[in-house]
Amino acid sequence: MENKNQHTILKTKNLTIGYTSKKEENTIATNINIVLKKGELIGLVGGNGIGKSTLLRTISQVQPKLSGSIFLNEKPLENYTNLDLAKSMSLVLTESISSKNLSVFELIALGRQPYTNWVGNLSNTDITIVNNAISQTNIEDLKHKKCFELSDGQLQKVMIARALAQDTDLIILDEPTTHLDMYHKVYILKLLQKLVKETGKTILFSSHEIDLAIQLCDTMIVMNKTEVTSNSPCLLIQQGTFSTLFPEDLISFDATTGTFRVKK
């Protein structure tokens, strides 16, 4: 059930996503109506190639929508300047960073760019915010390392810290657990859950770790070939939504345990 006392950070109305070229329009998903509330951890799940990254890139204005509306803090997304958007929404995409020669502190400090002067000098307030982000993500021991020295899991924590340092209402992460082993997948998602509780920020992430997302998320967005559905994990289980994600020849969803099982 929607808590009407919770502030809405982002919502879409009849959103259609996809790509356009000179010759044609390629529609990925239509009639997307989702609501992201303040202080929630929200998981976006679906099969490979279903359009999860396209949805995240569209609601973060990395690529244009085909039709419909996107509102950030009740304001149409297209009415935001680039600077105002950078102060309201931070984004961690799957692309590898090009600045791995920076130290961890320097990379996280890049999150302060929307607030620094044109020279880019950090104020005492900026430095405090960067150090707080380092503390919140438990990476004090990495602070002076170069980014090329980090493992995939360590670098992912650094990128989350950079998003925290940007100090936005909404943090969006595209596949934050890619290339991580099971322990570190759980670690990263538990870290996101902890950050939501501690900071009150809204965190939206896409993932293939559906079983983990069901256990940890307040809300989930489920994409299949015909629709995009959003609700609490418990209600989605009751509605049979997860059973629609994959063909049933190899795996099935067990509603009693909230997990997928391999068919024998």
C-alpha positions as CSV (number, residue, x, y, z in Angstrom):
1,M,0.0,0.0,0.0
2,E,1.2,3.5,-0.8
3,N,2.0,5.6,2.2
4,K,0.5,9.0,1.4
5,N,2.6,10.7,4.0
6,Q,5.8,9.7,2.2
7,H,7.1,12.3,-0.2
8,T,7.2,11.3,-3.8
9,I,10.7,11.7,-5.3
10,L,10.1,10.5,-8.8
11,K,7.1,9.3,-10.8
12,T,6.3,8.5,-14.4
13,K,3.0,8.8,-16.2
14,N,2.2,6.7,-19.2
15,L,5.9,6.6,-20.0
16,T,7.1,4.9,-23.2
17,I,10.8,4.1,-23.6
18,G,13.0,3.0,-26.5
19,Y,15.1,4.3,-29.3
20,T,14.6,6.4,-32.4
21,S,16.6,6.5,-35.6
22,K,16.2,8.3,-38.9
23,K,14.3,5.3,-40.2
24,E,12.2,4.0,-37.3
25,E,11.2,4.1,-33.7
26,N,12.0,1.0,-31.6
27,T,9.7,0.8,-28.6
28,I,11.0,-1.2,-25.6
29,A,8.2,-0.7,-23.1
30,T,5.0,1.4,-22.9
31,N,2.5,2.6,-20.3
32,I,5.1,2.7,-17.4
33,N,3.6,4.2,-14.3
34,I,5.9,4.0,-11.3
35,V,6.3,6.0,-8.1
36,L,9.5,6.2,-6.1
37,K,9.0,7.3,-2.5
38,K,11.5,9.1,-0.2
39,G,13.6,6.7,2.0
40,E,13.0,3.5,0.0
41,L,15.2,0.9,-1.5
42,I,13.8,0.0,-4.9
43,G,14.9,-2.9,-7.0
44,L,14.3,-3.0,-10.8
45,V,14.3,-6.6,-12.1
46,G,13.6,-8.5,-15.3
47,G,15.2,-10.8,-17.8
48,N,18.2,-10.1,-20.0
49,G,17.5,-7.5,-22.7
50,I,14.1,-6.6,-21.3
51,G,14.9,-2.9,-21.0
52,K,16.1,-2.2,-17.5
53,S,19.0,-0.1,-18.4
54,T,16.9,1.8,-21.0
55,L,14.4,2.6,-18.3
56,L,17.1,3.9,-15.9
57,R,18.8,5.9,-18.6
58,T,15.5,7.4,-19.6
59,I,14.4,8.5,-16.1
60,S,17.9,10.0,-15.5
61,Q,17.7,11.9,-18.8
62,V,20.7,10.1,-20.3
63,Q,18.5,9.3,-23.3
64,P,15.2,10.8,-24.4
65,K,11.8,9.3,-23.6
66,L,9.5,8.4,-26.6
67,S,6.4,9.7,-24.9
68,G,4.7,10.2,-21.5
69,S,5.9,12.2,-18.5
70,I,8.6,12.0,-15.8
71,F,8.4,14.1,-12.7
72,L,11.3,14.6,-10.2
73,N,10.1,16.2,-6.9
74,E,6.8,17.0,-8.7
75,K,8.6,19.0,-11.4
76,P,8.8,17.8,-15.1
77,L,12.2,16.3,-15.7
78,E,12.7,18.3,-18.9
79,N,12.4,21.6,-16.9
80,Y,15.6,20.8,-14.9
81,T,18.9,22.4,-16.0
82,N,21.9,20.0,-16.0
83,L,23.2,21.6,-12.8
84,D,19.9,21.4,-11.0
85,L,19.5,17.8,-12.1
86,A,23.0,17.0,-10.8
87,K,21.9,18.3,-7.4
88,S,18.8,16.2,-7.3
89,M,19.8,12.9,-8.9
90,S,23.1,10.9,-8.9
91,L,23.8,8.1,-11.3
92,V,26.1,5.1,-11.2
93,L,26.2,3.4,-14.6
94,T,27.9,0.1,-15.6
95,E,30.5,1.9,-17.9
96,S,34.1,1.6,-16.6
97,I,35.5,4.8,-15.2
98,S,38.2,6.6,-17.3
99,S,40.0,8.1,-14.3
100,K,41.4,5.1,-12.5
101,N,44.7,7.0,-11.8
102,L,42.8,9.2,-9.3
103,S,43.0,8.4,-5.6
104,V,39.8,7.1,-4.0
105,F,39.4,10.4,-2.2
106,E,39.8,12.3,-5.5
107,L,37.2,10.2,-7.3
108,I,34.6,10.5,-4.5
109,A,35.3,14.3,-4.4
110,L,34.1,14.5,-8.1
111,G,30.6,14.1,-6.6
112,R,31.0,17.6,-5.3
113,Q,31.3,19.1,-8.8
114,P,27.7,20.5,-8.9
115,Y,28.5,22.6,-5.8
116,T,32.1,23.7,-6.3
117,N,33.1,27.0,-8.0
118,W,34.3,27.0,-11.5
119,V,37.9,26.3,-10.4
120,G,36.7,23.2,-8.7
121,N,38.2,23.9,-5.3
122,L,36.8,22.0,-2.4
123,S,35.5,23.9,0.6
124,N,35.8,22.6,4.2
125,T,32.1,21.7,3.8
126,D,32.8,19.7,0.7
127,I,35.7,17.9,2.4
128,T,33.5,17.0,5.3
129,I,30.8,15.6,3.0
130,V,33.4,13.5,1.1
131,N,34.8,12.1,4.4
132,N,31.3,11.3,5.6
133,A,30.6,9.4,2.4
134,I,33.8,7.4,2.9
135,S,32.7,6.6,6.5
136,Q,29.2,5.7,5.5
137,T,30.5,3.1,3.0
138,N,33.2,1.8,5.3
139,I,36.1,2.4,3.0
140,E,38.4,4.5,5.2
141,D,41.2,2.0,4.5
142,L,40.9,2.7,0.8
143,K,41.0,6.5,1.0
144,H,44.5,7.0,-0.3
145,K,44.7,4.1,-2.7
146,K,44.6,4.6,-6.5
147,C,41.5,3.4,-8.2
148,F,43.4,1.0,-10.5
149,E,44.5,-0.8,-7.3
150,L,40.9,-1.7,-6.3
151,S,39.0,-4.9,-6.8
152,D,35.6,-4.7,-8.5
153,G,33.8,-4.8,-5.2
154,Q,35.9,-2.1,-3.7
155,L,35.4,0.1,-6.7
156,Q,31.7,-0.3,-6.5
157,K,31.7,0.9,-2.9
158,V,33.8,3.9,-4.1
159,M,31.3,4.7,-6.8
160,I,28.4,4.5,-4.3
161,A,30.4,6.9,-2.0
162,R,30.8,9.3,-4.9
163,A,27.0,9.3,-5.4
164,L,26.5,9.9,-1.7
165,A,28.9,12.8,-1.8
166,Q,26.8,14.3,-4.6
167,D,24.1,14.7,-1.9
168,T,21.0,14.0,-4.1
169,D,17.5,12.9,-3.1
170,L,17.7,10.0,-5.6
171,I,20.6,7.7,-6.3
172,I,20.3,5.4,-9.4
173,L,22.6,2.4,-9.9
174,D,22.6,0.2,-13.0
175,E,23.6,-3.4,-12.1
176,P,25.8,-2.5,-9.0
177,T,26.6,-6.2,-8.3
178,T,27.8,-7.2,-11.8
179,H,31.1,-9.2,-11.7
180,L,30.9,-9.7,-7.9
181,D,30.8,-13.1,-6.1
182,M,27.8,-14.0,-4.0
183,Y,29.2,-12.6,-0.7
184,H,30.0,-9.2,-2.3
185,K,26.6,-9.1,-4.1
186,V,24.9,-9.4,-0.7
187,Y,27.4,-7.0,0.9
188,I,26.6,-4.3,-1.7
189,L,22.9,-4.7,-1.5
190,K,22.9,-4.7,2.3
191,L,25.0,-1.6,2.1
192,L,22.4,0.1,0.0
193,Q,19.7,-1.0,2.4
194,K,21.7,0.5,5.3
195,L,22.3,3.8,3.5
196,V,18.6,4.2,2.8
197,K,17.9,3.8,6.5
198,E,20.7,6.1,7.7
199,T,20.3,8.9,5.1
200,G,16.6,8.8,4.1
201,K,17.7,8.9,0.5
202,T,15.8,7.0,-2.2
203,I,18.0,4.4,-4.0
204,L,16.9,2.7,-7.2
205,F,19.0,-0.1,-8.6
206,S,18.7,-2.7,-11.3
207,S,19.7,-6.3,-10.7
208,H,19.6,-9.9,-11.8
209,E,19.7,-10.9,-8.1
210,I,15.9,-11.2,-7.9
211,D,15.9,-13.4,-4.8
212,L,18.1,-11.0,-2.9
213,A,16.1,-8.0,-4.0
214,I,12.9,-9.6,-2.8
215,Q,14.4,-10.0,0.7
216,L,15.9,-6.5,0.9
217,C,13.8,-4.0,-1.0
218,D,10.9,-1.9,0.1
219,T,9.5,-1.7,-3.4
220,M,10.3,-3.6,-6.6
221,I,9.7,-2.8,-10.3
222,V,9.3,-5.8,-12.4
223,M,9.6,-5.7,-16.2
224,N,8.4,-8.5,-18.4
225,K,7.5,-8.6,-22.1
226,T,4.0,-7.1,-21.7
227,E,4.1,-4.7,-18.8
228,V,6.0,-3.0,-16.0
229,T,4.6,-3.6,-12.5
230,S,5.6,-1.9,-9.2
231,N,4.6,-2.8,-5.7
232,S,6.0,-4.3,-2.4
233,P,7.7,-7.7,-2.8
234,C,5.1,-9.4,-0.7
235,L,2.2,-8.1,-2.9
236,L,4.1,-9.0,-6.1
237,I,4.5,-12.5,-4.8
238,Q,0.8,-12.8,-4.0
239,Q,-0.1,-11.5,-7.5
240,G,2.2,-14.1,-9.2
241,T,4.2,-11.4,-10.9
242,F,7.6,-13.1,-10.5
243,S,6.3,-16.3,-12.2
244,T,5.9,-14.2,-15.4
245,L,9.6,-13.3,-15.7
246,F,11.0,-16.4,-17.3
247,P,9.9,-19.5,-19.4
248,E,8.9,-22.3,-17.1
249,D,10.8,-25.1,-18.8
250,L,13.9,-24.7,-16.6
251,I,13.0,-22.7,-13.5
252,S,9.9,-21.9,-11.5
253,F,9.1,-19.3,-8.8
254,D,8.2,-20.7,-5.4
255,A,5.8,-18.2,-3.7
256,T,6.1,-19.9,-0.3
257,T,9.9,-19.2,-0.1
258,G,10.1,-16.2,-2.4
259,T,12.9,-17.9,-4.5
260,F,13.4,-19.4,-7.9
261,R,13.9,-23.2,-8.1
262,V,15.5,-25.3,-10.9
263,K,13.2,-27.8,-12.3
264,K,14.4,-31.4,-12.1
